[in-house]
Amino acid sequence: MNKPLKGLRVIELGQLLAGPFAGCMLGYFGAEVIKVEPPGGDPIRNWREVKDGTSLWWRSLGRNKKCISLDLKTPEGRDLVKQLLKTADIVVENFRPGVLEGWGLDPESLRADNPDLIYARISGYGQTGPYAEKAGFASACEAISGFRYVNGYPGQAPVRPNLSLGDTISGLHAVLGILMALRSRDRGDGGQVIDVALYESMFNLLEAVVPEYDGADQIREPSGTTVTGIVPTNTYRCADDKYLVIGGNGDSIFARLMTAVGRGDMATDSKYASNAQRVVHEAEIDQLLSNWCANQSLAAAMEILEAHRVPCGPVYSVADMMADKHFQQRGLFEQVEINGQPLKIPAIMPKLADTPGATDWPGPEIASHTDEILQGLGLDADQIAELKSAGVVTDSD
């Protein structure tokens, strides 16, 4: 398969989620990703649901990666990484700022040997500034970014999605930066450093929050299941206790929505004609829609709304997604085999028509590509055995 990133070599030094997610995306679309893990492996191998000694999450996140385990606290381990980086196009790391400088693995130390290296650095607060050395987990960075502030209900503690959103969004930013840096390198500009901060990646999602504060002195507050200043868009409980999201905030869509729910009079009433006018009457409109949904099953409500071309959708669990024919036909699930047993993992977007990505193998066991990688650096069997005996390199099981 002619994947778009074929021929690129990526060295992944990150652990847990942000750096590894970036590496996962690059590998899915064809890059050779060599994951350098500490002794014992990436902690995510043991997080959440574990089956046969390995996290199910790892099987997805570690797909298409070649794994080697090195002790970077030893000079020999760091020297091996330096040798790998001489052969690389891209490095992705998410250590605390300053750690790799202390090990001589920072961009400046590597530039002489590989001036075309693209060096993506992911951290909580960036490589510079007064917060650079603070511990930067996604939860804290989502909070300071402003993202958490607008989530939840007025007067209550802010809520978080049950996901490590800050890490994943930062991984996406890293991939975006890498692809732009590759374009620049193709023009002859050489390699460069990409500085991705978790809190800045989440800050990037804030839409009009900043200009509305600066230009109108408005602080956007949490708004529950609605969006401030856009009406109607909300989540409603149906008669069968299932939830339906309705987005009827376009002017013509609102008219069709009112017709669908039996209020043609509101569809033509000038006091609801624009979004600004509907905002004034938000409580009235929401109560109307809430009452209507409460008397319809989810399926019946969707059938009526879709017949009137009103955007709406059910709130799906993973069980709902995996049973849905549209998800299946769009190829959102890929099946791999683990110890002879099938396992479904999510495909990775976006879809490319001519050079799509794919899962070639699931997240492998720790150190499973050690010999292949070290032999590629010119080491013979005796040298590899010596490194394993000294504990510099972890042997594969």
Steps between C-alpha positions, in 0.01 A plus 500: 500500500633842404461684830576874488774505767683191375877546512503726808663377820359621832664446840236517773643586841172592663300302754135473594284684253583827325828399333391140438175615341697715258724201425194281452358733237831528315541123499144443383569705190822324414792637702738252662455573871763372741371531854770529765358389835655501847571170677159358584339669202263790450268518805197501271567131436345442843231768514124446510371166367779242498471166321769231502735741678469789253263795476244484219568872449862422416394270215345804333748769601807287427389380157754495215786584738835325537589479868834509676557552872809699603621638830559865415651556842808317377757653262474192279122535471525867409770421245272250329224761479747749351587246236133444423439874474774532240287278277167670574282753322289578805522464876196531727560549872293604798748509787496785748696794351867475584520122540628431149739795524652331804546183299650673197200405287366852445464657155819705516709199599365303205503770234859446389442134417150541356415858396184382321351342814148617586478506878147502644490581871180457700474626856241641736593868473755524219879511493524863620325729744457503879286181501726294274627268774163442665354151485263503206233232505206551264253548786683801643577642156137474390411700812746786453435518125147631557343187352374358828352833608228490234403136568223397733213684664491851653583499869646149497852364476625487139480156342737309274427254223587145607798514263856636501395767255794735557748227413323394182447856377869572567598189305294629208674838524837324497409310183378821338826674591707208372322499164552875461866463597540224241359733237749766605785246494400392150562859391855477631452674835638210705360362823346699783356471849124477557398617847158358594351585839197313631338812642555689172350218295185523710514881487477459123145365542353806669336656193384855583572494874798738480363769263163498677675579827733761355246666273180464702618426856312168488629193687348189350355292781406131507164437338412138570378325187455822301740744332480861613353733238388228254134388511373235479774243552448263788459144620152371577367189674257295294210288620714185502765671722745534211663833424472696176717793395324758282685776315233737371690827518509598132214733402355274231571190709309652792198556278510135389545388861192689616299353215622152595388535861159638404568869563476645153391827657845540659666414168356818348496725807746787451600502868684168444640584157866554596736332743530822704121506541485131589762550770254734675237224490736211576311371805170491311647319198688249715190420705301443184759259358543325834125437524483378140788255542355372827200376302700331224725199496853572379438319172169676437644843578796443268275377219288816518795738530701336224198513269513879549880511454566609859846400631462260790670197643486243778753495784695182431694271730778284358251211481271714284787602273620146441146384414437786256515405130627844399801470733562152364472591134723804547771272637532650848605170655797284408551147626837376621606175660650474848624159609264339251199703615329773292489856633338804346686831520400837354616606157684832487365795305510676260417281202729544199350374175823394325754450780304389807648399831451160660590287799772256397544349847369575850711640782777240541657356812774697673841497329366282219709671229820539700728283291369637170554860609846446646614296202390792285753712692775251411520311828573128485353223714778513759469876547124473535535219755745709701260797509219273618721345767596845630134603524537779245262324267197296609473160337172404336290234669 
